[in-house]
Amino acid sequence: MEDLLTKMYEYVLLYGLNFLWAVVIFAVGRRVARWVTNAAEVIMLRTHLDKTLVSFLKNMLFSLAMAFVIIAALNRLGVETTSLITVVGAAGLAVGLALQGSLGNFAGGVILILLKPFKVGDFVQAGGTQGTVEEILIFNTVISTPDNRREIVPNMKITSDTITNFTAIEKRRIDLVFGISYGDDMKKAKDALMKVVTSDPRVLKDPAPVVAVSQLGDSSVNLVCRPWVKPSDYWDVYFSTVERGKEELEKAGITIPFPQRDVHLYQEKEKA
């Protein structure tokens, strides 16, 4: 009886102390993990990282730290953690393969937030769509199209394709082509188009607008009209220049020809 009580005392003492140490390791480790992640959050915010990315990285760092704390506590209790780590690693690999697309979108979101090829409010062409950026999230980007459609584009699709940012540079060129007849006065036509762009206050003076002959077409002499504007004025000036350009060309007596083709008929002489 005394031997049994002695052995029970020894087991309680041994495992009781291990249990207490495991509780201490978990409690202290949890507080340390929380302190480390909070400090990391402050550092990341000081580097002006996106708040969404900071929150995600903070939670990920805390989860990893707590995984190590739990393994250390279990190890103190005498649990064989080697096999546990193997199982967790295999499960992580399986989850990673299952969420391959989501992880790719997450990586794309990190790239967009860190490299900043565009920001909220920019007009872009990316991921097969064109419009104004409303939100840049971890897994996708929300774009509002000119016809008022809200498109949610996966970040992996954006970063794997060409990104065109129309707002990044504060000047944008409008490219227009006006065709005139071969019999018309080219100088009059060029002066009429130059009058249109120079009289519009939205057209920038630097760089100066350009009106020049670009091509001798099949049915017309093609003139290019290239004014520079602010990105926000692009479409208004585009439509206005097309309309006023036609009006000024007509006032100057310039005709805009239709496609035409000369047909020559040859008749063979009758054989004698």
C-alpha positions in Angstrom: 0.0 0.0 0.0 2.8 2.3 0.9 4.6 1.5 -2.4 1.4 2.3 -4.3 1.0 5.6 -2.6 4.6 6.4 -3.1 4.3 5.7 -6.9 1.1 7.7 -7.1 2.8 10.6 -5.3 5.8 10.4 -7.7 3.4 10.4 -10.8 1.4 13.3 -9.5 4.5 15.2 -8.7 6.1 14.5 -12.0 3.1 15.0 -14.3 1.6 17.8 -12.1 4.8 19.8 -12.4 4.9 19.1 -16.2 1.3 20.2 -16.5 2.0 23.4 -14.5 5.1 24.1 -16.7 3.0 23.5 -19.8 0.4 26.0 -18.6 3.1 28.5 -17.8 4.7 28.0 -21.2 1.3 28.5 -22.9 0.4 31.6 -20.9 3.8 33.3 -21.2 4.2 32.2 -24.9 0.8 33.6 -25.7 1.6 37.0 -24.2 5.0 37.1 -25.9 3.3 36.2 -29.2 0.8 39.0 -28.7 3.5 41.5 -27.9 5.6 40.5 -30.9 2.7 40.7 -33.3 1.7 44.1 -31.9 5.2 45.4 -32.3 5.4 44.0 -35.8 2.1 45.8 -36.6 3.4 49.1 -35.4 6.6 48.7 -37.5 4.6 47.8 -40.6 2.2 50.8 -40.2 5.2 53.1 -39.9 6.4 51.9 -43.3 3.0 52.9 -44.7 1.9 49.4 -45.7 -1.8 49.0 -46.5 -3.9 48.4 -43.4 -5.6 45.4 -44.9 -2.2 43.7 -45.6 -0.9 44.7 -42.1 -4.0 43.1 -40.4 -3.6 39.9 -42.5 0.2 39.6 -41.8 -0.4 40.3 -38.1 -2.9 37.5 -37.8 -0.7 35.1 -39.8 2.3 35.9 -37.6 0.3 35.4 -34.4 -1.0 32.0 -35.7 2.5 30.8 -36.4 3.8 32.0 -33.0 0.9 30.2 -31.2 1.6 27.0 -33.2 5.2 27.0 -31.8 3.9 27.8 -28.3 1.4 24.9 -28.4 4.0 22.5 -29.7 6.4 23.6 -26.9 3.6 23.1 -24.2 2.7 19.6 -25.6 6.4 18.7 -25.6 6.6 19.6 -22.0 3.7 17.3 -21.2 5.6 14.4 -22.9 3.6 14.3 -26.1 5.7 13.2 -29.1 5.6 16.3 -31.2 7.7 15.0 -34.1 4.9 13.0 -35.6 2.5 15.8 -34.8 4.6 18.3 -36.8 4.7 15.8 -39.7 1.0 15.5 -39.7 0.5 19.3 -39.5 3.0 19.8 -42.3 1.2 17.3 -44.5 -2.1 18.9 -43.8 -0.7 22.3 -44.6 0.7 21.0 -47.9 -2.7 19.5 -48.8 -4.5 22.8 -47.8 -1.9 24.8 -49.8 -2.6 22.7 -53.0 -6.3 23.0 -52.5 -6.1 26.7 -52.1 -3.5 27.3 -54.8 -5.7 29.8 -56.6 -6.4 31.7 -53.5 -2.8 31.8 -52.5 -1.9 33.1 -56.0 -4.5 35.9 -55.5 -3.1 36.7 -52.1 0.5 36.9 -53.6 -0.9 39.2 -56.3 -2.6 41.4 -53.7 0.7 41.7 -51.8 2.5 42.7 -55.0 -0.2 45.3 -55.8 0.0 46.8 -52.3 3.8 46.8 -52.1 4.7 47.9 -55.7 1.6 50.1 -56.2 1.2 50.1 -60.0 -2.0 51.9 -59.3 -4.0 53.3 -56.4 -7.7 53.8 -55.6 -9.2 56.4 -57.9 -6.9 55.6 -60.9 -8.4 54.8 -64.3 -6.7 51.6 -65.4 -6.8 48.7 -67.9 -5.9 45.5 -66.1 -7.1 41.9 -65.9 -9.2 42.2 -69.1 -11.3 45.1 -67.9 -11.0 48.9 -67.9 -12.3 51.4 -65.4 -11.7 53.3 -62.1 -10.2 51.4 -59.2 -12.6 51.4 -56.2 -10.8 49.0 -53.8 -7.6 47.0 -53.6 -8.2 44.0 -51.4 -6.0 41.1 -50.5 -7.5 38.6 -52.9 -9.2 40.8 -55.5 -9.5 44.3 -56.9 -12.8 46.1 -57.4 -13.1 48.2 -60.6 -16.0 50.4 -61.7 -16.3 50.5 -65.5 -17.3 53.6 -67.5 -20.8 52.1 -68.1 -21.3 51.8 -64.3 -20.6 48.0 -63.9 -18.8 46.8 -60.7 -16.2 44.2 -61.7 -14.3 42.1 -59.1 -11.0 41.0 -60.7 -8.7 38.4 -59.1 -5.4 39.9 -58.2 -3.5 37.0 -59.8 -5.1 37.8 -63.1 -4.1 41.5 -62.8 -0.4 40.8 -61.9 0.0 38.2 -64.6 -1.1 40.6 -67.4 -0.2 44.0 -68.7 -1.3 46.9 -66.4 -2.1 50.2 -68.1 -2.5 53.2 -65.8 -4.1 56.1 -67.6 -4.0 58.4 -64.5 -0.4 57.9 -63.3 0.9 60.6 -65.7 -0.9 63.9 -65.5 -1.0 64.4 -69.2 -2.8 62.3 -71.8 -2.8 62.6 -75.6 -5.9 62.4 -77.7 -5.4 60.8 -81.2 -7.9 61.8 -83.8 -7.9 61.3 -87.6 -9.8 63.6 -90.1 -10.0 62.7 -93.8 -10.2 65.4 -96.4 -10.6 65.3 -100.2 -7.5 65.4 -102.4 -8.8 68.6 -104.1 -9.1 70.5 -100.8 -6.7 73.0 -99.4 -4.6 71.2 -96.7 -3.4 74.4 -95.1 -7.0 75.5 -94.6 -7.9 72.2 -93.1 -5.0 72.2 -90.7 -5.7 75.8 -89.6 -9.3 74.9 -89.0 -8.4 71.9 -86.8 -5.7 73.9 -85.0 -8.3 76.5 -84.2 -10.5 73.9 -82.6 -7.9 72.6 -80.2 -6.2 76.0 -79.4 -9.6 77.6 -78.5 -10.5 74.9 -76.0 -9.3 75.9 -72.5 -9.1 72.2 -71.5 -6.3 71.5 -74.0 -2.9 71.9 -72.5 -0.4 74.3 -74.1 2.6 72.2 -73.1 3.1 69.9 -74.9 1.6 71.8 -77.8 -1.2 70.2 -79.9 -0.2 68.8 -83.3 -2.1 68.8 -86.6 -0.3 67.2 -89.4 -0.7 65.1 -92.6 -0.3 61.4 -91.6 -1.3 59.4 -94.6 -2.3 59.6 -98.3 -5.2 57.2 -98.3 -7.2 55.6 -101.1 -10.0 58.0 -100.9 -8.7 60.9 -98.6 -5.8 62.8 -97.3 -5.7 61.9 -93.6 -4.8 64.6 -91.0 -4.0 63.7 -87.4 -5.1 66.0 -84.6 -3.3 65.3 -81.3 -4.1 67.6 -78.4 -2.9 66.9 -74.8 -5.3 67.1 -71.9 -5.6 66.1 -68.2 -6.8 62.5 -67.8 -10.1 63.7 -66.2 -10.9 65.8 -69.4 -10.0 63.1 -71.9 -13.4 61.9 -73.1 -15.1 65.4 -72.9 -12.4 66.9 -75.1 -12.4 63.8 -77.4 -16.1 64.1 -78.2 -16.0 67.9 -78.4 -13.1 67.9 -80.8 -14.7 65.4 -83.1 -17.9 67.5 -83.3 -16.3 70.9 -83.5 -13.7 69.6 -86.0 -16.3 68.6 -88.5 -18.1 71.9 -88.1 -14.9 74.0 -88.6 -13.9 71.9 -91.6 -17.3 72.5 -93.2 -17.1 76.2 -92.5 -13.7 76.3 -94.3 -15.2 74.6 -97.3 -13.4 71.3 -96.7 -15.2 68.2 -97.6 -14.9 64.9 -95.8 -15.0 62.3 -98.6 -16.7 58.9 -98.7 -14.7 55.9 -99.8 -14.7 55.8 -103.5 -13.1 53.7 -106.3 -12.5 54.5 -110.0 -13.5 51.7 -112.3 -12.1 51.6 -115.9 -13.8 49.5 -118.5 -11.9 48.3 -121.6 -13.7 46.9 -124.6 -11.7 44.5 -126.9 -11.9 45.3 -130.6 -13.8 42.8 -132.6 -11.7 40.4 -134.5 -11.6 41.0 -138.2 
